[in-house]
Amino acid sequence: MSSTQARLRQLAPVLDALPWSWGITGGAGFAMASGLPVLHAGSDLDLLLRIPQRPDPAALEELAGRLRAAPVRVDLQIDTGRGGFAFAEWLRRDGPVLLKTDLGPRLAADPWMTAEPA
């Protein structure tokens, strides 16, 4: 078993308990798909979480705490269905997040907003 698979086995119960679907991206996804040894001991685990509707902020705070306690550093991207953003950026709460959309990147105070960009 690769170290990537071992890390996922440790973290999967936390992710599976969430009400949202998740998947592997980035270097970890590439390593698992290709079998190439592209990761090292200090590599983070790139994950995607699909949250199509604005969740309860307390649920995201709980998730943040669980990720901080994880045995591996996690780089989590959130997909809202309208675009994606870095979870760590959203946790800052000191301004808008960079929402990557089909129409290009834009700053969004609420990444789940339903209005079309101007």
C-alpha positions as CSV (number, residue, x, y, z in Angstrom):
1,M,0.0,0.0,0.0
2,S,1.4,3.4,-0.9
3,S,1.7,6.2,1.6
4,T,-1.0,8.1,-0.3
5,Q,-3.4,5.2,0.2
6,A,-2.4,4.9,3.9
7,R,-3.2,8.6,4.4
8,L,-6.5,8.2,2.7
9,R,-7.4,5.2,4.8
10,Q,-6.8,7.3,7.9
11,L,-8.8,10.3,6.6
12,A,-11.6,8.5,4.7
13,P,-13.8,7.8,7.8
14,V,-13.9,11.6,8.6
15,L,-14.8,12.4,4.9
16,D,-17.3,9.6,4.6
17,A,-19.2,10.8,7.6
18,L,-19.9,14.2,5.9
19,P,-23.2,14.7,4.0
20,W,-21.3,15.7,0.9
21,S,-19.4,13.8,-1.8
22,W,-15.6,14.0,-2.0
23,G,-12.7,13.0,-4.2
24,I,-9.0,13.1,-4.6
25,T,-7.3,15.6,-6.9
26,G,-3.8,17.1,-7.5
27,G,-0.7,15.1,-7.0
28,A,-2.3,12.4,-4.8
29,G,-4.9,11.7,-7.5
30,F,-2.2,11.7,-10.2
31,A,0.0,9.3,-8.1
32,M,-2.9,6.9,-7.5
33,A,-4.0,7.0,-11.1
34,S,-0.6,6.6,-12.7
35,G,1.3,4.6,-10.0
36,L,4.2,7.1,-10.4
37,P,6.0,8.1,-7.2
38,V,5.4,11.8,-7.4
39,L,4.6,12.4,-3.7
40,H,7.1,12.7,-0.8
41,A,6.6,12.5,3.0
42,G,5.8,16.2,3.2
43,S,3.2,16.2,0.4
44,D,-0.2,17.4,1.3
45,L,-3.4,15.6,0.3
46,D,-5.4,17.4,-2.4
47,L,-9.1,16.8,-2.0
48,L,-12.4,18.1,-3.5
49,L,-15.6,18.4,-1.5
50,R,-18.9,19.0,-3.4
51,I,-21.2,21.3,-1.4
52,P,-23.9,22.5,-3.8
53,Q,-25.9,24.5,-1.2
54,R,-24.7,26.9,1.5
55,P,-24.1,24.7,4.5
56,D,-24.4,25.5,8.2
57,P,-21.3,27.4,9.1
58,A,-20.9,25.3,12.2
59,A,-20.6,22.2,10.0
60,L,-17.7,23.8,8.1
61,E,-16.1,24.8,11.4
62,E,-16.3,21.3,12.6
63,L,-14.8,20.0,9.4
64,A,-11.9,22.5,9.7
65,G,-11.2,21.2,13.2
66,R,-11.2,17.6,12.0
67,L,-8.8,18.5,9.1
68,R,-6.5,20.3,11.5
69,A,-6.3,17.1,13.6
70,A,-5.8,14.9,10.5
71,P,-2.6,12.8,10.2
72,V,-1.8,14.6,7.0
73,R,-2.0,18.2,5.8
74,V,-5.1,18.5,3.6
75,D,-5.5,21.1,0.8
76,L,-9.3,21.1,0.3
77,Q,-11.2,22.7,-2.6
78,I,-14.9,23.3,-2.3
79,D,-17.1,22.9,-5.4
80,T,-20.4,24.8,-5.1
81,G,-21.7,23.8,-8.5
82,R,-21.1,27.4,-9.6
83,G,-17.4,27.3,-9.1
84,G,-14.7,26.3,-6.7
85,F,-12.6,27.9,-4.0
86,A,-10.0,27.0,-1.4
87,F,-11.5,26.0,1.9
88,A,-8.5,27.6,3.7
89,E,-9.2,30.9,2.0
90,W,-12.9,30.8,3.1
91,L,-11.8,30.0,6.7
92,R,-9.9,33.3,6.9
93,R,-13.1,35.3,6.9
94,D,-11.3,38.5,6.2
95,G,-12.7,39.2,2.8
96,P,-14.1,37.5,-0.3
97,V,-12.7,34.3,-1.7
98,L,-11.5,33.7,-5.2
99,L,-14.2,31.7,-6.9
100,K,-13.0,29.8,-10.0
101,T,-15.9,29.6,-12.4
102,D,-16.7,28.7,-16.0
103,L,-16.8,32.4,-16.7
104,G,-13.4,33.0,-15.2
105,P,-12.2,33.8,-11.7
106,R,-14.0,36.4,-9.5
107,L,-14.1,37.5,-6.0
108,A,-17.2,36.3,-4.0
109,A,-18.2,37.2,-0.5
110,D,-20.6,34.3,-0.7
111,P,-19.5,31.5,-3.0
112,W,-22.9,29.9,-2.9
113,M,-24.8,33.0,-4.1
114,T,-27.2,32.4,-6.9
115,A,-27.0,35.7,-8.8
116,E,-25.0,35.7,-11.9
117,P,-21.8,37.7,-11.9
118,A,-22.0,41.2,-13.3
